[in-house]
Structure formats: C-alpha cells, structure tokens
Amino acid sequence: MQKSEPYKQFGRIVKKRLIDLGMSQRELAKRVGVNENYLTDVLSSNIQTQMQNSIDNANSLKMAIGKFKVN
C-alpha cells in the first residue's frame, strides 16, 4: 500500500458518509469550523493534516487508528 492510500481511503469514507447523510462538504466544513477549500484538500489528500500524522503513527505502531479513543 502506498503511503498516500490511507489518506485517500479516509477521503472516500468521509465522502460516502456525507452522501449517506445527505450533507454537503460545505455543511461539514461549516460544522467543523474550517474553510471549504481546506476540507476539499484534506478529503483529496492534497495536504498533510494532523489526521494523516495520526494514521502514520498508528501504522508505525502496527495499530488500527480505530483503537484510539477520542473523548
């Protein structure tokens, strides 16, 4: 698997979830408090994010990102 594949997979999962919820990227960006262009870049794997760093860390530890609990 290429290094960028988990990020592309993340983007695909989020986009599918948006469709399931009937929510636009614009609405998600508004709810999260980020610029819509920034969110588009994140979902397209065009920029490095803290999420991508977390995925890299989990992969380095041979852990699934889902093992981390966020309160």
N, C-alpha and C positions, 0 to 999 in steps of 0.2 A: 504494500500500500504506500502510495506517495505521501509525503509529509502533509501536503495540502488536502488530501482526501477527507480526513475527519472534519475539516472546516467546511468543505463542500457538502458533506453529508449533513452537518449541522444546519447549513443554509437550506438544504432540501427539506429537512424535517420541519423547520420553522415555517417555511413557505407552505408546506402541506397542511400544517396545523392552522395557519391563517385561513386557508381555503375552507377547512373543516368548520372553522368558527365564523366564516363569512366576514372576516376582518381584513382590512387593507394594511399594507405596510405603513401607510401614512398614520393610520389609527394606532398601530403598535408603537410606532416611533413617538407619537404624542403621549401614549400611556407610559412609555419607558422614560420619556424626557430627553430624547435625542433627536437630532436633525434627521429628516427622512433620507437625505443623501448618505449620511453616515450609516444608517441602518441598511440601506441598499448595498453599500460597500461591504459591510460585515457579512450579510447574507450571500454575497457573491464572492467571498473570500478575497477581496481586494485589499484589505488592510489587516494588520495584526491587532488583535484585541486581547484583553485580559482573559476572555474565554478561551481563545486559542492557546494562550500561555498555560492555562489550566489543563487543557487537553494534552499539551506536550508534557506537562509534569506528570499527569496520570499515566500516560503512555510510558514514560521513563521508569515509573514505579510498577509497571505492569498491572495497573488498576483501571477499572472502568470508571469513567467520570461520574456515573450514577452512584458510586459508592460514597461520594462526598455528600454530606448533608448540609444544606443551606437553611439557616433559620430566618 
